[in-house]
Amino acid sequence: MLRLGVIIGVIALLGSALSGLAAYRVHDQELALDRIALARAIDVHASLVQDRLTERELLARVASGLFRAPSVIKANMLEPLRSSIYAFKTDFVVASWIARLRPDELTVAEAELRQAGFPNPTIRNFDDTPLGPNVDRPIDVLMDLEPRNSETSKLPGMALDRQPIVGPMLARAMAEGKPVASDPTPLLRPDGPVGIVLAAPVVPQGATAPAGFVTFSYEIGPLLLTNDDLSLFSVALKDPRNASDELVANDQGAVSSRTRGPDDPVPSSTRTVTFGNHDWSLVYYAKSNSVRRAQQTAAIVGVIGLALTGIICGLFGYVAYNNLRLSREIQVRIGFERRLTAVIDELNHRVKNILAVIQSIVTRTLRHGSDIDVARELLIGRIHAMSNVVTLLSESQWQGVQLRGLFEARAIPHAERIAVTGPDITVSARAAQSLSLLFFELASHSDEGLSLVGKHPHITAKWEVTGEEPNAVFHFRWEECNTSEATRRPDSDFGLILLDRVAPEALGGTSKRFFTEASYVYELTAPMHTVIDMTERDRTEQFSAPVHPPR
């Protein structure tokens, strides 16, 4: 035992050391894998965003290239472009034509807006205030837009060169001669969705200054902050107007601003994308704490290692104990196999007896010259009676059957008219088989004809035990009242043999049957020790008892 304890102690030390080493390696590997997976996912997202921005900037360039500056001011300048616009991307909020008008062109522009059916054709400031009489320079006026609906149709006629965000964007686009994106701004209305406006200048052939701008407005959420719910990170956009603010989108895509504080989580990474000659910084935050998860994984690995160490150490103790238990189980198995052999022999004996009884039932019932319909019913009933008693014996492990249980309606005809009286007696398996057939034969012949008073016969079945052990005697009496020899069907050959010879001999007793003035009587007398047969029950109890290992 001392040597075994030393071996177990050495194994425990080695297992603990290996478990700690494995936990340390797993911790480092989990951190590295999480960082690689997060960086790859961020690169993929930034690449997709950049592709999406490039496609929309290309749309603006193509639209401005296809656009022809008007020779006169018109309010439906986007009409030739509508099919081309929708052939590209249709996720813009508003596409518009902003014309750069001289002061002498404003009256013509108002007439065009009025003819186009816009509700407010007056040239006015972006906040719907009058423009004023002293306009001495060109202004940028919204002349057409897509789509046209009840909300957007109110916008044409606004001068946007003084709008705080769109005005500087248009000035920059005019100066640089290429598409320019605005800072984030509400679209359509002051409380509208936060978006970005991309303006592409339209320069007529042979001219040096733009005649106007084709603009596309996009929501920031779908454009820059779209992300999968199952991704490893959340994304935010740095506000170009304030470095400490970020724009984030909720689950419904609504964008809001938040101010970062010193206690807020540190960004995992930052990526820069380009759109409209403007750099946009995307800030990525990991959704899960990779350090904590690596620690948890390492802890799980360490616990598993220690558990395996405990299992291995326990196996040594178990092997020593198992050797002793194995020798016990071998002895128990030998005794079990001997008992199983005895049980099989007993079962074979019982099955042979049952088959012999069934063979006798079939032979006697289907004798030559018998009515086939009557014989079929009797055969089914007799076999049913045998089946019922076998079921009852199986439920009691062949240790006997309550005598009252043989009078159940599923095995005895007209059981509801039988008045059963007598003490509770558990009869043996052999006696139960004979009595079950006996009761069926008596009951099956009790209703062939009506009695002399026009009623079905009333049946009583009673038994009693007289005397003291070992000389106790079992008395059984069957009486069918209101029955005569003329109304009762004669017993069959098999029934007579069963009543007069088989049942009495099986119980070691005697029987007699006779008619009185108003009844049919069958009496059976047998020694009580054959009815109960304790030797048979003791043998069955031995077979069914569990085999206990020696102490």
GUKOL-339581 format. One record per residue (C-alpha): residue number from 1; residue in three letters; x, y, z. Coordinates in pm, whole numbers. Example, Ala and Ser with C-alpha at 12.3 -4.5 7.8 and 13.67 -1.06 7.14 Angstrom:
BEGIN
{node 1, ALA, {1230, -450, 780}}
{node 2, SER, {1367, -106, 714}}
***
This chain:
BEGIN
{node 1, MET, {0, 0, 0}}
{node 2, LEU, {289, 240, 74}}
{node 3, ARG, {438, 181, -271}}
{node 4, LEU, {98, 239, -429}}
{node 5, GLY, {63, 567, -236}}
{node 6, VAL, {407, 688, -356}}
{node 7, ILE, {319, 607, -718}}
{node 8, ILE, {-12, 789, -691}}
{node 9, GLY, {162, 1095, -537}}
{node 10, VAL, {419, 1113, -822}}
{node 11, ILE, {143, 1082, -1083}}
{node 12, ALA, {-54, 1359, -909}}
{node 13, LEU, {247, 1596, -914}}
{node 14, LEU, {321, 1527, -1282}}
{node 15, GLY, {-46, 1568, -1375}}
{node 16, SER, {-74, 1901, -1191}}
{node 17, ALA, {239, 2035, -1363}}
{node 18, LEU, {122, 1927, -1707}}
{node 19, SER, {-224, 2074, -1644}}
{node 20, GLY, {-74, 2412, -1553}}
{node 21, LEU, {151, 2410, -1861}}
{node 22, ALA, {-143, 2320, -2088}}
{node 23, ALA, {-357, 2596, -1938}}
{node 24, TYR, {-78, 2852, -1996}}
{node 25, ARG, {-34, 2746, -2361}}
{node 26, VAL, {-408, 2751, -2423}}
{node 27, HIS, {-432, 3102, -2276}}
{node 28, ASP, {-167, 3236, -2518}}
{node 29, GLN, {-314, 3054, -2818}}
{node 30, GLU, {-668, 3175, -2748}}
{node 31, LEU, {-548, 3536, -2725}}
{node 32, ALA, {-356, 3507, -3052}}
{node 33, LEU, {-644, 3339, -3235}}
{node 34, ASP, {-896, 3597, -3111}}
{node 35, ARG, {-674, 3883, -3223}}
{node 36, ILE, {-619, 3728, -3566}}
{node 37, ALA, {-990, 3654, -3614}}
{node 38, LEU, {-1089, 4005, -3502}}
{node 39, ALA, {-831, 4174, -3725}}
{node 40, ARG, {-938, 3967, -4026}}
{node 41, ALA, {-1307, 4041, -3967}}
{node 42, ILE, {-1233, 4414, -3934}}
{node 43, ASP, {-1029, 4414, -4257}}
{node 44, VAL, {-1313, 4239, -4441}}
{node 45, HIS, {-1570, 4487, -4310}}
{node 46, ALA, {-1356, 4790, -4397}}
{node 47, SER, {-1295, 4649, -4745}}
{node 48, LEU, {-1667, 4595, -4802}}
{node 49, VAL, {-1743, 4949, -4684}}
{node 50, GLN, {-1478, 5093, -4914}}
{node 51, ASP, {-1620, 4896, -5211}}
{node 52, ARG, {-1966, 5024, -5129}}
{node 53, LEU, {-1842, 5386, -5113}}
{node 54, THR, {-1647, 5351, -5436}}
{node 55, GLU, {-1957, 5223, -5616}}
{node 56, ARG, {-2161, 5522, -5504}}
{node 57, GLU, {-1889, 5770, -5593}}
{node 58, LEU, {-1867, 5608, -5935}}
{node 59, LEU, {-2244, 5656, -5972}}
{node 60, ALA, {-2202, 6029, -5906}}
{node 61, ARG, {-1920, 6058, -6160}}
{node 62, VAL, {-2116, 5870, -6426}}
{node 63, ALA, {-2429, 6078, -6358}}
{node 64, SER, {-2236, 6405, -6389}}
{node 65, GLY, {-2072, 6281, -6708}}
{node 66, LEU, {-2403, 6188, -6867}}
{node 67, PHE, {-2564, 6514, -6760}}
{node 68, ARG, {-2576, 6803, -7005}}
{node 69, ALA, {-2601, 7154, -6875}}
{node 70, PRO, {-2923, 7320, -6992}}
{node 71, SER, {-2934, 7607, -7235}}
{node 72, VAL, {-3234, 7736, -7039}}
{node 73, ILE, {-3333, 7678, -6682}}
{node 74, LYS, {-3559, 7371, -6643}}
{node 75, ALA, {-3716, 7193, -6346}}
{node 76, ASN, {-3704, 6839, -6485}}
{node 77, MET, {-3336, 6804, -6563}}
{node 78, LEU, {-3313, 6460, -6395}}
{node 79, GLU, {-3566, 6306, -6632}}
{node 80, PRO, {-3304, 6172, -6883}}
{node 81, LEU, {-3098, 6035, -6593}}
{node 82, ARG, {-3368, 5849, -6397}}
{node 83, SER, {-3324, 5514, -6573}}
{node 84, SER, {-2944, 5545, -6551}}
{node 85, ILE, {-2954, 5629, -6182}}
{node 86, TYR, {-3166, 5328, -6088}}
{node 87, ALA, {-2949, 5100, -6300}}
{node 88, PHE, {-2671, 5148, -6044}}
{node 89, LYS, {-2763, 5164, -5676}}
{node 90, THR, {-3107, 5252, -5548}}
{node 91, ASP, {-3028, 5300, -5179}}
{node 92, PHE, {-2987, 5680, -5199}}
{node 93, VAL, {-3236, 5888, -5007}}
{node 94, VAL, {-3255, 6176, -5258}}
{node 95, ALA, {-3088, 6245, -5593}}
{node 96, SER, {-3109, 6611, -5694}}
{node 97, TRP, {-3006, 6870, -5953}}
{node 98, ILE, {-2874, 7193, -5805}}
{node 99, ALA, {-2840, 7465, -6069}}
{node 100, ARG, {-2597, 7758, -6031}}
{node 101, LEU, {-2816, 8056, -6130}}
{node 102, ARG, {-2729, 8417, -6201}}
{node 103, PRO, {-2956, 8686, -6056}}
{node 104, ASP, {-3118, 8749, -6396}}
{node 105, GLU, {-3214, 8378, -6423}}
{node 106, LEU, {-3416, 8358, -6102}}
{node 107, THR, {-3745, 8472, -6257}}
{node 108, VAL, {-3720, 8209, -6531}}
{node 109, ALA, {-3634, 7946, -6269}}
{node 110, GLU, {-3944, 8032, -6065}}
{node 111, ALA, {-4161, 7999, -6377}}
{node 112, GLU, {-4009, 7657, -6448}}
{node 113, LEU, {-4074, 7539, -6091}}
{node 114, ARG, {-4431, 7664, -6108}}
{node 115, GLN, {-4488, 7490, -6441}}
{node 116, ALA, {-4342, 7165, -6299}}
{node 117, GLY, {-4610, 7171, -6028}}
{node 118, PHE, {-4395, 7213, -5720}}
{node 119, PRO, {-4602, 7357, -5431}}
{node 120, ASN, {-4357, 7639, -5346}}
{node 121, PRO, {-4189, 7764, -5668}}
{node 122, THR, {-4040, 8076, -5504}}
{node 123, ILE, {-3663, 8103, -5493}}
{node 124, ARG, {-3587, 8130, -5121}}
{node 125, ASN, {-3323, 8061, -4856}}
{node 126, PHE, {-3267, 7707, -4723}}
{node 127, ASP, {-3472, 7793, -4411}}
{node 128, ASP, {-3773, 7906, -4622}}
{node 129, THR, {-3708, 8278, -4555}}
{node 130, PRO, {-3730, 8522, -4849}}
{node 131, LEU, {-3414, 8557, -5054}}
{node 132, GLY, {-3415, 8938, -5051}}
{node 133, PRO, {-3390, 9190, -5333}}
{node 134, ASN, {-3012, 9241, -5331}}
{node 135, VAL, {-2884, 8929, -5504}}
{node 136, ASP, {-2569, 9028, -5689}}
{node 137, ARG, {-2392, 8695, -5737}}
{node 138, PRO, {-2475, 8342, -5863}}
{node 139, ILE, {-2652, 8117, -5615}}
{node 140, ASP, {-2703, 7737, -5598}}
{node 141, VAL, {-3077, 7656, -5625}}
{node 142, LEU, {-3237, 7310, -5593}}
{node 143, MET, {-3432, 7266, -5920}}
{node 144, ASP, {-3516, 6895, -5944}}
{node 145, LEU, {-3497, 6582, -5729}}
{node 146, GLU, {-3574, 6211, -5724}}
{node 147, PRO, {-3789, 6062, -5585}}
{node 148, ARG, {-4076, 6304, -5591}}
{node 149, ASN, {-4321, 6265, -5308}}
{node 150, SER, {-4516, 6474, -5059}}
{node 151, GLU, {-4207, 6530, -4847}}
{node 152, THR, {-3946, 6602, -5115}}
{node 153, SER, {-4167, 6814, -5345}}
{node 154, LYS, {-4150, 7099, -5092}}
{node 155, LEU, {-3771, 7136, -5129}}
{node 156, PRO, {-3718, 7267, -5486}}
{node 157, GLY, {-3656, 7643, -5498}}
{node 158, MET, {-3426, 7649, -5194}}
{node 159, ALA, {-3092, 7830, -5230}}
{node 160, LEU, {-2834, 7603, -5064}}
{node 161, ASP, {-2512, 7804, -5095}}
{node 162, ARG, {-2564, 7944, -4742}}
{node 163, GLN, {-2669, 7613, -4584}}
{node 164, PRO, {-2409, 7544, -4305}}
{node 165, ILE, {-2308, 7200, -4430}}
{node 166, VAL, {-2422, 7168, -4791}}
{node 167, GLY, {-2303, 7522, -4885}}
{node 168, PRO, {-1933, 7459, -4803}}
{node 169, MET, {-1952, 7121, -4975}}
{node 170, LEU, {-2082, 7280, -5299}}
{node 171, ALA, {-1814, 7550, -5283}}
{node 172, ARG, {-1543, 7288, -5242}}
{node 173, ALA, {-1683, 7074, -5526}}
{node 174, MET, {-1688, 7377, -5754}}
{node 175, ALA, {-1329, 7466, -5661}}
{node 176, GLU, {-1189, 7114, -5698}}
{node 177, GLY, {-1403, 7007, -5996}}
{node 178, LYS, {-1467, 6653, -5863}}
{node 179, PRO, {-1719, 6476, -5632}}
{node 180, VAL, {-1707, 6597, -5272}}
{node 181, ALA, {-1888, 6455, -4967}}
{node 182, SER, {-2040, 6668, -4694}}
{node 183, ASP, {-2008, 6630, -4320}}
{node 184, PRO, {-2284, 6422, -4150}}
{node 185, THR, {-2612, 6612, -4158}}
{node 186, PRO, {-2985, 6539, -4114}}
{node 187, LEU, {-3153, 6459, -4445}}
{node 188, LEU, {-3483, 6603, -4576}}
{node 189, ARG, {-3575, 6773, -4244}}
{node 190, PRO, {-3404, 6885, -3925}}
{node 191, ASP, {-3504, 6565, -3740}}
{node 192, GLY, {-3448, 6338, -4040}}
{node 193, PRO, {-3203, 6048, -4062}}
{node 194, VAL, {-2835, 6138, -4036}}
{node 195, GLY, {-2662, 6104, -4370}}
{node 196, ILE, {-2395, 6226, -4612}}
{node 197, VAL, {-2451, 6429, -4929}}
{node 198, LEU, {-2222, 6360, -5227}}
{node 199, ALA, {-2207, 6640, -5489}}
{node 200, ALA, {-2061, 6595, -5838}}
{node 201, PRO, {-2007, 6920, -6038}}
{node 202, VAL, {-2145, 6935, -6394}}
{node 203, VAL, {-1917, 7132, -6627}}
{node 204, PRO, {-2060, 7209, -6975}}
{node 205, GLN, {-1845, 7132, -7273}}
{node 206, GLY, {-1608, 7413, -7340}}
{node 207, ALA, {-1675, 7578, -7004}}
{node 208, THR, {-1447, 7612, -6704}}
{node 209, ALA, {-1701, 7669, -6425}}
{node 210, PRO, {-1974, 7422, -6321}}
{node 211, ALA, {-2329, 7497, -6431}}
{node 212, GLY, {-2462, 7303, -6135}}
{node 213, PHE, {-2428, 6985, -5929}}
{node 214, VAL, {-2578, 6635, -5930}}
{node 215, THR, {-2610, 6525, -5565}}
{node 216, PHE, {-2688, 6195, -5396}}
{node 217, SER, {-2781, 6168, -5029}}
{node 218, TYR, {-2715, 5848, -4830}}
{node 219, GLU, {-2793, 5743, -4474}}
{node 220, ILE, {-2481, 5683, -4268}}
{node 221, GLY, {-2616, 5367, -4104}}
{node 222, PRO, {-2651, 5145, -4416}}
{node 223, LEU, {-2357, 5316, -4587}}
{node 224, LEU, {-2084, 5292, -4321}}
{node 225, LEU, {-2212, 5126, -4004}}
{node 226, THR, {-2388, 4817, -4139}}
{node 227, ASN, {-2274, 4509, -3950}}
{node 228, ASP, {-2382, 4150, -3885}}
{node 229, ASP, {-2540, 4082, -3543}}
{node 230, LEU, {-2320, 3772, -3509}}
{node 231, SER, {-1994, 3957, -3588}}
{node 232, LEU, {-1707, 3986, -3346}}
{node 233, PHE, {-1720, 4365, -3323}}
{node 234, SER, {-1935, 4678, -3329}}
{node 235, VAL, {-1843, 4974, -3551}}
{node 236, ALA, {-1868, 5352, -3500}}
{node 237, LEU, {-1778, 5653, -3716}}
{node 238, LYS, {-1562, 5936, -3583}}
{node 239, ASP, {-1743, 6265, -3622}}
{node 240, PRO, {-1523, 6480, -3849}}
{node 241, ARG, {-1652, 6795, -3675}}
{node 242, ASN, {-1550, 6678, -3324}}
{node 243, ALA, {-1275, 6425, -3264}}
{node 244, SER, {-1418, 6317, -2928}}
{node 245, ASP, {-1763, 6229, -3070}}
{node 246, GLU, {-1869, 5914, -3249}}
{node 247, LEU, {-2171, 5825, -3460}}
{node 248, VAL, {-2324, 5483, -3388}}
{node 249, ALA, {-2626, 5297, -3527}}
{node 250, ASN, {-2875, 5099, -3318}}
{node 251, ASP, {-3049, 4774, -3414}}
{node 252, GLN, {-3309, 4966, -3620}}
{node 253, GLY, {-3038, 5158, -3812}}
{node 254, ALA, {-3103, 5494, -3643}}
{node 255, VAL, {-2780, 5693, -3603}}
{node 256, SER, {-2700, 5893, -3291}}
{node 257, SER, {-2396, 6074, -3154}}
{node 258, ARG, {-2209, 5987, -2838}}
{node 259, THR, {-1914, 6145, -2659}}
{node 260, ARG, {-1631, 5921, -2551}}
{node 261, GLY, {-1512, 5948, -2193}}
{node 262, PRO, {-1192, 5837, -2023}}
{node 263, ASP, {-1363, 5531, -1874}}
{node 264, ASP, {-1508, 5403, -2203}}
{node 265, PRO, {-1363, 5088, -2363}}
{node 266, VAL, {-1055, 5131, -2577}}
{node 267, PRO, {-1114, 5069, -2950}}
{node 268, SER, {-974, 4744, -3082}}
{node 269, SER, {-878, 4895, -3417}}
{node 270, THR, {-934, 5192, -3648}}
{node 271, ARG, {-965, 5186, -4029}}
{node 272, THR, {-981, 5477, -4274}}
{node 273, VAL, {-1199, 5475, -4585}}
{node 274, THR, {-1226, 5741, -4859}}
{node 275, PHE, {-1549, 5884, -4995}}
{node 276, GLY, {-1608, 6208, -5180}}
{node 277, ASN, {-1251, 6333, -5146}}
{node 278, HIS, {-1292, 6291, -4770}}
{node 279, ASP, {-1128, 6050, -4525}}
{node 280, TRP, {-1363, 5876, -4280}}
{node 281, SER, {-1237, 5696, -3969}}
{node 282, LEU, {-1417, 5379, -3866}}
{node 283, VAL, {-1365, 5275, -3503}}
{node 284, TYR, {-1408, 4904, -3412}}
{node 285, TYR, {-1487, 4768, -3066}}
{node 286, ALA, {-1465, 4398, -2982}}
{node 287, LYS, {-1797, 4260, -2853}}
{node 288, SER, {-1631, 4008, -2623}}
{node 289, ASN, {-1340, 4039, -2382}}
{node 290, SER, {-1078, 3815, -2541}}
{node 291, VAL, {-855, 3826, -2232}}
{node 292, ARG, {-1134, 3711, -2002}}
{node 293, ARG, {-1241, 3441, -2246}}
{node 294, ALA, {-882, 3318, -2277}}
{node 295, GLN, {-859, 3304, -1898}}
{node 296, GLN, {-1185, 3110, -1876}}
{node 297, THR, {-1071, 2864, -2142}}
{node 298, ALA, {-738, 2818, -1967}}
{node 299, ALA, {-920, 2761, -1637}}
{node 300, ILE, {-1140, 2497, -1800}}
{node 301, VAL, {-834, 2324, -1948}}
{node 302, GLY, {-663, 2330, -1608}}
{node 303, VAL, {-968, 2184, -1434}}
{node 304, ILE, {-996, 1911, -1698}}
{node 305, GLY, {-627, 1831, -1654}}
{node 306, LEU, {-662, 1806, -1279}}
{node 307, ALA, {-974, 1596, -1318}}
{node 308, LEU, {-791, 1357, -1551}}
{node 309, THR, {-509, 1340, -1300}}
{node 310, GLY, {-757, 1251, -1027}}
{node 311, ILE, {-915, 987, -1250}}
{node 312, ILE, {-578, 828, -1327}}
{node 313, CYS, {-484, 826, -959}}
{node 314, GLY, {-821, 677, -872}}
{node 315, LEU, {-774, 399, -1125}}
{node 316, PHE, {-481, 256, -929}}
{node 317, GLY, {-693, 227, -617}}
{node 318, TYR, {-983, 93, -817}}
{node 319, VAL, {-771, -183, -976}}
{node 320, ALA, {-670, -316, -636}}
{node 321, TYR, {-1028, -315, -514}}
{node 322, ASN, {-1156, -455, -843}}
{node 323, ASN, {-943, -768, -812}}
{node 324, LEU, {-1121, -863, -491}}
{node 325, ARG, {-1460, -774, -630}}
{node 326, LEU, {-1391, -972, -946}}
{node 327, SER, {-1330, -1287, -749}}
{node 328, ARG, {-1662, -1231, -569}}
{node 329, GLU, {-1847, -1178, -893}}
{node 330, ILE, {-1704, -1499, -1036}}
{node 331, GLN, {-1842, -1695, -743}}
{node 332, VAL, {-2178, -1519, -773}}
{node 333, ARG, {-2186, -1588, -1149}}
{node 334, ILE, {-2125, -1958, -1094}}
{node 335, GLY, {-2412, -1972, -844}}
{node 336, PHE, {-2633, -1770, -1076}}
{node 337, GLU, {-2568, -2000, -1370}}
{node 338, ARG, {-2652, -2303, -1157}}
{node 339, ARG, {-2976, -2144, -1046}}
{node 340, LEU, {-3054, -2036, -1402}}
{node 341, THR, {-3013, -2394, -1519}}
{node 342, ALA, {-3254, -2512, -1249}}
{node 343, VAL, {-3503, -2241, -1344}}
{node 344, ILE, {-3487, -2339, -1710}}
{node 345, ASP, {-3547, -2703, -1621}}
{node 346, GLU, {-3846, -2602, -1406}}
{node 347, LEU, {-3979, -2381, -1686}}
{node 348, ASN, {-3946, -2663, -1937}}
{node 349, HIS, {-4139, -2888, -1702}}
{node 350, ARG, {-4419, -2633, -1663}}
{node 351, VAL, {-4436, -2563, -2037}}
{node 352, LYS, {-4459, -2934, -2115}}
{node 353, ASN, {-4745, -2970, -1866}}
{node 354, ILE, {-4928, -2674, -2019}}
{node 355, LEU, {-4877, -2806, -2374}}
{node 356, ALA, {-5001, -3148, -2267}}
{node 357, VAL, {-5315, -2992, -2120}}
{node 358, ILE, {-5372, -2785, -2436}}
{node 359, GLN, {-5319, -3091, -2654}}
{node 360, SER, {-5577, -3279, -2449}}
{node 361, ILE, {-5818, -2982, -2473}}
{node 362, VAL, {-5784, -2963, -2851}}
{node 363, THR, {-5814, -3340, -2900}}
{node 364, ARG, {-6122, -3376, -2682}}
{node 365, THR, {-6291, -3062, -2812}}
{node 366, LEU, {-6242, -3135, -3182}}
{node 367, ARG, {-6340, -3498, -3164}}
{node 368, HIS, {-6498, -3667, -3463}}
{node 369, GLY, {-6865, -3576, -3518}}
{node 370, SER, {-6871, -3263, -3299}}
{node 371, ASP, {-7046, -2944, -3406}}
{node 372, ILE, {-6766, -2724, -3547}}
{node 373, ASP, {-6920, -2392, -3427}}
{node 374, VAL, {-6979, -2518, -3074}}
{node 375, ALA, {-6638, -2685, -3069}}
{node 376, ARG, {-6467, -2364, -3184}}
{node 377, GLU, {-6630, -2159, -2906}}
{node 378, LEU, {-6545, -2421, -2643}}
{node 379, LEU, {-6186, -2450, -2768}}
{node 380, ILE, {-6136, -2072, -2761}}
{node 381, GLY, {-6288, -2049, -2414}}
{node 382, ARG, {-6081, -2332, -2271}}
{node 383, ILE, {-5758, -2196, -2414}}
{node 384, HIS, {-5856, -1851, -2288}}
{node 385, ALA, {-5906, -1996, -1941}}
{node 386, MET, {-5562, -2156, -1957}}
{node 387, SER, {-5409, -1829, -2082}}
{node 388, ASN, {-5571, -1635, -1800}}
{node 389, VAL, {-5435, -1861, -1529}}
{node 390, VAL, {-5087, -1857, -1685}}
{node 391, THR, {-5099, -1475, -1682}}
{node 392, LEU, {-5197, -1473, -1315}}
{node 393, LEU, {-4921, -1718, -1231}}
{node 394, SER, {-4663, -1512, -1421}}
{node 395, GLU, {-4765, -1200, -1228}}
{node 396, SER, {-4707, -1386, -901}}
{node 397, GLN, {-4381, -1547, -1025}}
{node 398, TRP, {-4555, -1889, -1022}}
{node 399, GLN, {-4601, -1878, -645}}
{node 400, GLY, {-4975, -1939, -664}}
{node 401, VAL, {-5302, -1760, -744}}
{node 402, GLN, {-5581, -1626, -526}}
{node 403, LEU, {-5876, -1858, -574}}
{node 404, ARG, {-6111, -1563, -618}}
{node 405, GLY, {-5898, -1443, -909}}
{node 406, LEU, {-6001, -1747, -1116}}
{node 407, PHE, {-6359, -1614, -1129}}
{node 408, GLU, {-6273, -1302, -1331}}
{node 409, ALA, {-6510, -1212, -1613}}
{node 410, ARG, {-6234, -1230, -1876}}
{node 411, ALA, {-6195, -1604, -1825}}
{node 412, ILE, {-6530, -1735, -1688}}
{node 413, PRO, {-6859, -1704, -1883}}
{node 414, HIS, {-7148, -1536, -1699}}
{node 415, ALA, {-6916, -1438, -1415}}
{node 416, GLU, {-7150, -1155, -1320}}
{node 417, ARG, {-7415, -1410, -1210}}
{node 418, ILE, {-7181, -1614, -993}}
{node 419, ALA, {-7197, -1545, -619}}
{node 420, VAL, {-6850, -1631, -484}}
{node 421, THR, {-6799, -1694, -111}}
{node 422, GLY, {-6513, -1847, 81}}
{node 423, PRO, {-6190, -1765, 265}}
{node 424, ASP, {-5887, -1619, 88}}
{node 425, ILE, {-5682, -1913, -36}}
{node 426, THR, {-5372, -1904, -257}}
{node 427, VAL, {-5376, -2225, -458}}
{node 428, SER, {-5069, -2375, -623}}
{node 429, ALA, {-4987, -2347, -993}}
{node 430, ARG, {-5096, -2705, -1068}}
{node 431, ALA, {-5422, -2665, -876}}
{node 432, ALA, {-5489, -2328, -1041}}
{node 433, GLN, {-5465, -2477, -1391}}
{node 434, SER, {-5708, -2760, -1308}}
{node 435, LEU, {-5953, -2536, -1120}}
{node 436, SER, {-5951, -2273, -1399}}
{node 437, LEU, {-6056, -2534, -1656}}
{node 438, LEU, {-6306, -2679, -1407}}
{node 439, PHE, {-6474, -2343, -1347}}
{node 440, PHE, {-6492, -2270, -1719}}
{node 441, GLU, {-6658, -2605, -1794}}
{node 442, LEU, {-6914, -2554, -1521}}
{node 443, ALA, {-6992, -2195, -1627}}
{node 444, SER, {-7003, -2267, -2003}}
{node 445, HIS, {-7288, -2522, -1955}}
{node 446, SER, {-7493, -2312, -1715}}
{node 447, ASP, {-7695, -2104, -1962}}
{node 448, GLU, {-7815, -2336, -2237}}
{node 449, GLY, {-8183, -2307, -2153}}
{node 450, LEU, {-8412, -2109, -1930}}
{node 451, SER, {-8526, -2244, -1598}}
{node 452, LEU, {-8874, -2362, -1518}}
{node 453, VAL, {-8966, -2016, -1384}}
{node 454, GLY, {-8840, -1833, -1694}}
{node 455, LYS, {-8515, -1696, -1546}}
{node 456, HIS, {-8149, -1761, -1602}}
{node 457, PRO, {-8000, -1989, -1341}}
{node 458, HIS, {-7847, -1829, -1035}}
{node 459, ILE, {-7501, -1969, -959}}
{node 460, THR, {-7321, -1992, -628}}
{node 461, ALA, {-6959, -2098, -586}}
{node 462, LYS, {-6838, -2145, -230}}
{node 463, TRP, {-6561, -2325, -56}}
{node 464, GLU, {-6441, -2385, 297}}
{node 465, VAL, {-6155, -2549, 484}}
{node 466, THR, {-6224, -2790, 766}}
{node 467, GLY, {-5991, -2957, 1011}}
{node 468, GLU, {-5646, -2864, 1133}}
{node 469, GLU, {-5310, -2895, 963}}
{node 470, PRO, {-5177, -3126, 839}}
{node 471, ASN, {-5520, -3294, 797}}
{node 472, ALA, {-5713, -2991, 671}}
{node 473, VAL, {-5962, -3064, 393}}
{node 474, PHE, {-6074, -2832, 109}}
{node 475, HIS, {-6447, -2843, 21}}
{node 476, PHE, {-6582, -2678, -296}}
{node 477, ARG, {-6949, -2662, -398}}
{node 478, TRP, {-7094, -2533, -727}}
{node 479, GLU, {-7471, -2495, -744}}
{node 480, GLU, {-7687, -2370, -1033}}
{node 481, CYS, {-8028, -2279, -893}}
{node 482, ASN, {-8346, -2279, -1104}}
{node 483, THR, {-8193, -2547, -1327}}
{node 484, SER, {-8311, -2895, -1407}}
{node 485, GLU, {-8174, -3186, -1600}}
{node 486, ALA, {-8410, -3093, -1882}}
{node 487, THR, {-8292, -2733, -1920}}
{node 488, ARG, {-7919, -2771, -1863}}
{node 489, ARG, {-7701, -2879, -2154}}
{node 490, PRO, {-7533, -3211, -2091}}
{node 491, ASP, {-7165, -3194, -2014}}
{node 492, SER, {-6931, -3277, -2304}}
{node 493, ASP, {-6703, -3578, -2300}}
{node 494, PHE, {-6407, -3359, -2216}}
{node 495, GLY, {-6611, -3186, -1947}}
{node 496, LEU, {-6714, -3516, -1788}}
{node 497, ILE, {-6356, -3638, -1786}}
{node 498, LEU, {-6241, -3308, -1634}}
{node 499, LEU, {-6516, -3300, -1370}}
{node 500, ASP, {-6504, -3663, -1268}}
{node 501, ARG, {-6143, -3762, -1315}}
{node 502, VAL, {-5884, -3495, -1413}}
{node 503, ALA, {-5964, -3230, -1153}}
{node 504, PRO, {-6009, -3469, -858}}
{node 505, GLU, {-5693, -3662, -947}}
{node 506, ALA, {-5489, -3341, -990}}
{node 507, LEU, {-5590, -3237, -638}}
{node 508, GLY, {-5580, -3586, -488}}
{node 509, GLY, {-5948, -3573, -395}}
{node 510, THR, {-6295, -3685, -502}}
{node 511, SER, {-6592, -3524, -677}}
{node 512, LYS, {-6961, -3580, -736}}
{node 513, ARG, {-7234, -3410, -938}}
{node 514, PHE, {-7608, -3444, -917}}
{node 515, PHE, {-7942, -3271, -972}}
{node 516, THR, {-8178, -3171, -694}}
{node 517, GLU, {-8539, -3073, -743}}
{node 518, ALA, {-8439, -2719, -861}}
{node 519, SER, {-8062, -2708, -905}}
{node 520, TYR, {-7751, -2869, -1044}}
{node 521, VAL, {-7471, -2934, -792}}
{node 522, TYR, {-7102, -3018, -833}}
{node 523, GLU, {-6889, -3088, -526}}
{node 524, LEU, {-6513, -3136, -498}}
{node 525, THR, {-6322, -3247, -189}}
{node 526, ALA, {-5940, -3258, -167}}
{node 527, PRO, {-5663, -3248, 94}}
{node 528, MET, {-5554, -2893, 166}}
{node 529, HIS, {-5186, -2969, 132}}
{node 530, THR, {-5233, -3063, -238}}
{node 531, VAL, {-5444, -2753, -305}}
{node 532, ILE, {-5177, -2526, -159}}
{node 533, ASP, {-4867, -2744, -231}}
{node 534, MET, {-4609, -2564, -18}}
{node 535, THR, {-4324, -2767, -163}}
{node 536, GLU, {-4393, -2621, -507}}
{node 537, ARG, {-4408, -2266, -365}}
{node 538, ASP, {-4086, -2308, -167}}
{node 539, ARG, {-3908, -2430, -479}}
{node 540, THR, {-4035, -2133, -682}}
{node 541, GLU, {-3928, -1886, -412}}
{node 542, GLN, {-3579, -2033, -421}}
{node 543, PHE, {-3560, -1988, -796}}
{node 544, SER, {-3683, -1625, -784}}
{node 545, ALA, {-3465, -1520, -488}}
{node 546, PRO, {-3164, -1300, -582}}
{node 547, VAL, {-2814, -1440, -560}}
{node 548, HIS, {-2612, -1258, -295}}
{node 549, PRO, {-2233, -1257, -301}}
{node 550, PRO, {-2057, -1415, -7}}
{node 551, ARG, {-1950, -1179, 267}}
***
